[in-house]
Amino acid sequence: MNVEIITIGNELLIGQVVDTNSAWMGQHLNEEGFDVIRITSIQDTADAITAALSEAVSRVDVVLLTGGLGPTKDDITKDTLAAFFNSKLVFNQHAYDNMISYLKGRVKGINKLNESQAYVPECCEVINNPVGTAPVMWFDADDKIVVSMPGVPSEMKLAMTKEIIPRLQARFKTGHIMHKTIQVYNIPEAVLAEQLESWEATFPNYMTLAYLPSPGKIRLRLTAKTANNEQANKDFERLTGDLYQLVGENIYAEEDSTIEVLLGASLKESSTTLAVAESCTGGNIAHLITKIAGSSAYFKGGVVAYENMVKQKVLGVEEQTLISHGAVSQQVVEQMAIGVKDLLQSDYAIATSGIAGPEGGTDEKPVGTVWVAVAGDFGVLSACYQFGRIRERNIQRASETGMIMLLQQLKKRSPHV
């Protein structure tokens, strides 16, 4: 069943607000068997709304709109929908009661602008919106479904979860969709695609593969459209096993989670702790880890050793090592990892030292050169990477690489990680 999403608002087009609604709706609709074939962002004008809606209903069975339902003059979605469906705005008691219930205790009185939100196209069905004043409107005409929702993400998500998706499922009998995501790193997309040609050729005809690249890593998303969940799971298992035979050393996860979440879960499961020593990443690893609620259960802390003196005085890096090899070297980054592990008495440690850029590189060590080390009961492991010339990207890639290196070691100890 095909769906089109239309997001309304000038703020989306000028970059003042990022459209997260479409991404959320696309993901959840896909999980329930609906195919989102187009997403469009348009102006707050009657002409733009009418044109987009006319085109959409000619292509798909379901059109979902968000935005333009506020009480101010620039919110014209309701008026435009009324004209589109040859209807008129009428007072709706359900919409009014919903608005009063939401505003009770929040404002002293109801003004005319608030009251205007109780007027909706006569031909629509009003769906309750317990977390806002704008009504959710359901239009059913000529075997087409058009739903207009508020642009506020919390209001849209609740309406979609509690009302819209269940209604669409009841109306359209969609097949079940299953996904499996496998994450790999340190292989360029073109190289990986070439390596996996024969593997992809073994897919059953109900399954597809998508490459979802980002700097330094790629998510492989397997999608199965079938009612036979048992067979799909068997095929997922077979294909995953075959993939490990091809690029097993580069696989770091079999689920669609961030690296810091995966690493945190692994540390928590094994009741072990982590410390970090960061030079070129400037505390970014610690930042990523501590964004996760409950990370205090496994994260001891970190040292941002940006200056060589800090590397020496706090982490115990030998002065002669710095003189002989320089701060960006295998010897220094390994001593940093050991030093912070001993200092904070953690089970594991990650250390980084490199040239993030855009300046500071040499012929021997150009911008983007980063040494990463991990330390633990396996000893100390280190590797050198050449990431590129973009500072922010180098910092992020070095941070993620350090966490992946440790996660790989933890996976060897537990097949469930």
C-alpha positions in Angstrom: 0.0 0.0 0.0 1.5 3.3 -1.1 1.7 6.4 1.1 2.8 9.9 0.4 3.8 12.4 3.1 3.4 16.1 2.8 4.9 18.4 5.4 3.7 22.0 5.4 5.6 25.1 6.6 7.9 27.8 5.4 10.1 27.2 8.4 11.0 23.8 6.8 12.0 25.3 3.5 14.3 28.0 4.9 16.1 25.5 7.3 14.7 27.1 10.5 13.2 23.8 11.5 14.4 20.3 10.4 11.7 18.0 9.2 12.0 15.0 11.6 8.3 14.1 11.2 8.8 12.5 7.8 11.7 10.3 8.9 9.7 9.1 11.9 6.6 8.4 9.9 8.5 6.7 7.1 10.2 4.3 9.5 7.1 3.4 11.4 4.9 3.0 8.3 7.5 0.8 6.7 7.6 -1.4 9.7 3.8 -1.9 9.4 4.0 -2.8 5.7 3.2 0.5 4.1 5.4 1.8 1.3 6.2 5.5 1.5 6.9 6.5 -2.1 7.3 10.2 -1.8 8.0 12.9 0.8 7.3 16.6 -0.1 7.8 19.8 1.9 5.8 22.8 0.8 5.0 26.4 1.6 2.2 27.6 3.8 0.1 28.7 0.8 -3.2 27.5 -0.6 -1.8 27.0 -4.1 1.1 24.9 -2.8 -1.1 22.7 -0.6 -3.7 22.2 -3.3 -1.1 21.3 -6.0 0.8 18.9 -3.7 -2.4 17.2 -2.5 -3.9 16.9 -6.1 -0.7 15.2 -7.3 -0.5 12.9 -4.3 -4.1 11.6 -4.5 -3.5 10.7 -8.1 -0.5 8.5 -7.1 -1.3 6.9 -3.8 -4.0 5.6 -1.6 -3.0 7.4 1.6 -1.8 11.0 2.0 -0.5 12.1 5.4 -0.1 15.9 6.0 1.5 17.6 8.9 1.6 21.3 9.8 -0.4 24.5 9.3 -3.1 23.7 11.9 -2.4 26.4 14.4 -4.7 29.3 15.4 -2.9 32.1 13.6 -3.6 33.6 10.2 -0.7 31.8 8.5 -2.1 28.4 9.4 -4.3 27.8 6.4 -4.3 24.0 6.0 -7.9 23.6 7.3 -9.3 26.2 4.9 -7.4 24.7 2.0 -8.6 21.2 2.8 -12.2 22.4 3.0 -11.9 23.9 -0.5 -10.2 20.9 -1.8 -13.0 18.6 -0.7 -15.7 21.0 -1.7 -16.7 21.3 1.9 -17.2 24.2 4.5 -15.8 24.8 7.9 -18.3 24.0 10.7 -18.1 24.0 14.5 -17.2 20.5 15.8 -18.1 19.7 19.4 -15.5 16.9 19.6 -12.7 19.3 18.5 -13.9 22.0 20.9 -14.1 19.6 23.9 -10.6 18.3 23.1 -9.3 21.9 23.0 -11.0 22.8 26.3 -9.7 19.7 28.0 -6.1 20.4 26.9 -6.2 24.1 27.8 -7.8 23.6 31.2 -5.3 24.7 33.9 -2.9 26.0 31.2 -4.7 29.3 30.3 -7.1 31.6 32.1 -9.6 31.9 29.3 -10.4 30.8 25.8 -10.0 33.5 23.1 -11.4 33.7 19.6 -8.2 32.3 18.1 -8.5 29.2 20.3 -12.1 28.8 19.4 -11.3 28.9 15.7 -9.5 25.6 16.1 -12.9 23.9 16.8 -14.0 24.7 13.2 -13.1 21.9 10.8 -14.2 20.8 7.3 -17.7 19.4 7.5 -16.7 16.2 5.6 -13.9 15.1 7.9 -13.8 12.9 11.0 -12.1 14.5 14.0 -9.7 12.3 15.8 -8.8 13.1 19.4 -5.5 15.0 20.1 -4.9 14.8 23.9 -1.6 16.6 23.8 -2.5 19.7 21.8 -5.3 22.0 20.7 -5.2 21.3 16.9 -7.6 18.6 15.7 -6.5 15.6 13.7 -8.7 15.3 10.6 -9.4 12.1 8.7 -10.8 12.5 5.2 -12.2 9.5 3.3 -13.3 10.2 -0.3 -13.2 8.2 -3.5 -11.3 5.4 -1.9 -8.5 7.7 -0.9 -7.5 8.5 2.7 -6.1 12.0 3.6 -5.1 12.7 7.1 -4.1 16.1 8.4 -2.1 16.3 11.6 -0.4 19.0 13.7 3.3 19.6 12.8 4.4 19.3 16.5 6.3 16.0 16.6 4.8 14.8 19.9 1.3 15.4 18.7 1.9 13.8 15.4 3.6 10.7 16.9 0.8 10.1 19.4 -1.9 10.4 16.7 0.0 8.1 14.4 0.6 5.5 17.0 -2.7 5.4 18.7 -5.1 6.2 15.9 -3.8 6.6 12.3 -1.7 3.4 11.9 -4.2 1.1 13.6 -7.0 2.6 11.3 -4.9 2.2 8.2 -4.1 -1.4 9.2 -7.8 -2.2 9.6 -8.6 -0.5 6.2 -5.7 -2.0 4.2 -4.5 -5.5 4.8 -0.7 -5.0 4.4 1.9 -7.7 4.4 4.3 -7.9 7.3 7.8 -6.4 6.8 10.8 -7.6 8.7 14.2 -6.0 8.8 17.7 -7.0 9.8 20.5 -4.5 10.0 24.2 -5.5 10.0 26.8 -2.8 10.5 30.3 -2.9 9.0 33.2 -0.5 9.1 36.4 0.4 7.4 35.3 -0.8 3.9 34.5 1.7 1.2 30.9 1.2 -0.1 32.0 0.4 -3.7 34.5 -2.2 -2.5 32.0 -3.8 -0.2 29.3 -3.9 -2.9 31.7 -5.7 -5.2 32.6 -8.2 -2.5 29.0 -8.9 -1.7 27.7 -9.4 -5.3 27.7 -13.2 -5.1 26.2 -13.1 -1.6 23.4 -10.8 -2.7 22.6 -13.2 -5.5 21.5 -15.8 -3.0 18.7 -13.7 -1.6 15.2 -15.1 -1.8 13.0 -13.2 -4.1 11.0 -11.6 -1.2 14.1 -10.0 0.3 16.1 -6.9 -0.7 19.3 -5.3 0.4 20.1 -1.6 1.0 23.4 0.0 1.6 23.2 2.9 4.1 26.6 4.5 4.2 28.0 7.1 6.6 31.6 8.2 7.2 33.7 5.2 8.0 30.8 2.7 8.3 27.9 1.2 6.4 24.6 -0.3 7.5 23.4 -3.2 5.5 19.6 -3.4 5.8 18.0 -6.6 4.8 14.2 -6.2 4.2 11.8 -9.2 3.9 8.2 -8.8 2.8 6.5 -12.0 3.6 3.9 -13.5 5.9 6.2 -16.4 6.7 8.2 -15.0 9.6 9.8 -18.3 10.4 11.2 -18.7 6.9 12.4 -15.1 6.9 14.3 -15.6 10.2 15.9 -18.7 8.8 17.0 -16.8 5.7 18.3 -13.9 7.8 20.4 -16.4 9.9 21.7 -18.1 6.8 22.7 -14.8 5.1 24.2 -13.4 8.2 26.4 -16.5 8.6 27.5 -16.3 5.0 28.3 -12.6 5.4 30.6 -13.3 8.3 32.5 -15.6 6.0 33.1 -12.7 3.6 33.7 -9.7 5.9 33.4 -10.9 9.4 36.4 -8.9 10.7 34.6 -5.7 9.7 31.2 -6.5 11.2 30.7 -4.8 14.6 26.9 -5.1 15.1 23.8 -7.1 14.0 21.3 -4.4 15.1 20.5 -0.9 14.2 21.9 0.9 17.2 24.6 3.5 17.7 28.1 2.4 18.6 28.0 4.0 22.0 24.8 2.2 22.8 26.2 -1.2 21.7 29.4 -0.7 23.6 27.6 0.4 26.7 25.3 -2.6 26.6 28.3 -4.9 26.2 30.2 -3.4 29.2 27.0 -3.5 31.3 26.4 -7.1 30.5 29.9 -8.1 31.4 29.9 -5.9 34.5 33.1 -4.2 33.3 34.2 -0.6 33.2 35.8 1.8 30.8 38.0 4.9 30.9 39.2 7.1 28.0 42.3 9.2 27.2 41.6 11.6 24.4 43.9 14.0 22.6 42.6 14.7 19.1 39.0 13.7 20.0 38.9 16.3 22.8 36.5 14.5 25.0 34.1 13.4 22.3 34.2 9.8 23.2 33.3 10.6 26.8 30.5 12.9 25.5 29.0 10.1 23.3 29.1 7.6 26.1 27.7 9.8 28.8 24.7 10.9 26.6 23.3 7.5 27.5 21.3 7.3 30.7 22.8 4.9 33.1 26.4 5.1 31.7 27.7 5.7 35.2 27.3 1.9 35.7 30.3 1.2 33.4 32.0 4.5 32.6 34.7 5.6 35.0 35.7 8.8 33.4 38.3 10.3 31.0 41.3 12.5 30.6 41.5 15.1 27.8 45.3 15.1 27.3 45.6 17.7 24.6 49.0 19.0 25.7 52.1 16.8 25.9 52.6 17.8 29.5 49.2 16.4 30.5 50.1 13.2 28.7 53.3 13.0 30.8 52.1 14.3 34.2 48.6 12.7 34.3 48.8 9.6 32.1 52.5 8.7 32.6 53.6 8.9 29.0 57.4 8.8 29.0 59.1 12.1 27.9 61.6 10.2 25.8 58.8 8.4 23.9 57.3 11.8 23.0 60.7 13.1 21.9 61.5 10.0 19.9 58.2 9.3 18.3 56.0 12.4 18.6 52.6 12.6 20.2 50.9 11.1 17.2 52.4 7.7 17.4 51.7 4.1 18.3 54.0 4.2 21.3 52.4 7.3 22.8 48.8 6.2 22.2 49.4 2.8 23.8 51.0 4.4 26.8 48.0 6.8 27.1 45.6 3.8 27.1 47.6 1.9 29.7 48.0 5.1 31.8 44.3 6.0 32.0 43.3 2.4 32.7 45.7 2.3 35.6 44.8 5.9 36.8 41.1 5.3 36.9 41.3 1.6 37.7 39.0 0.5 34.8 38.8 -2.8 33.1 39.2 -1.3 29.6 40.5 1.9 28.1 40.4 3.7 24.8 43.0 6.3 23.7 43.3 8.6 20.7 46.0 10.8 19.4 46.1 12.4 16.0 46.0 15.5 13.7 42.3 16.5 13.3 43.1 19.4 11.1 42.7 21.5 9.1 46.3 22.5 9.9 49.2 20.8 11.7 50.0 18.0 9.3 53.4 17.0 7.8 54.5 14.9 4.9 55.1 12.0 7.3 51.9 12.6 9.3 49.3 14.4 7.2 46.1 15.9 8.5 43.7 13.1 9.3 46.4 10.8 10.7 45.0 9.3 13.9 46.4 6.6 16.2 43.8 4.7 18.3 44.5 2.2 21.0 42.5 0.0 23.3 43.7 -1.7 26.5 42.2 -4.5 28.6 42.7 -8.1 29.7 43.8 -8.8 26.1 46.7 -6.5 26.4 47.1 -3.4 24.2 46.0 -3.1 20.6 46.5 -0.1 18.3 46.1 1.0 14.7 46.8 4.0 12.6 44.1 5.5 10.3 44.0 8.2 7.6 40.6 9.8 7.8 40.8 12.9 5.7 41.0 16.7 6.0 37.6 17.6 7.6 38.2 18.3 11.3 34.7 17.5 12.6 34.5 14.3 10.6 38.0 13.2 11.8 37.0 13.7 15.4 33.8 11.7 15.0 35.5 8.9 13.0 38.3 8.6 15.5 35.8 8.4 18.4 33.7 5.8 16.7 36.7 3.8 15.6 38.0 3.6 19.2 34.7 2.3 20.4 34.4 -0.2 17.6 37.9 -1.5 18.3 36.9 -2.2 21.9 33.5 -3.6 21.0 35.2 -6.1 18.6 37.4 -7.4 21.4 34.3 -7.7 23.7 32.5 -9.7 21.0 35.3 -12.3 20.9 34.6 -12.9 24.6 30.8 -13.1 24.4 29.0 -14.4 21.3 25.9 -12.5 22.6 27.5 -9.1 22.3 
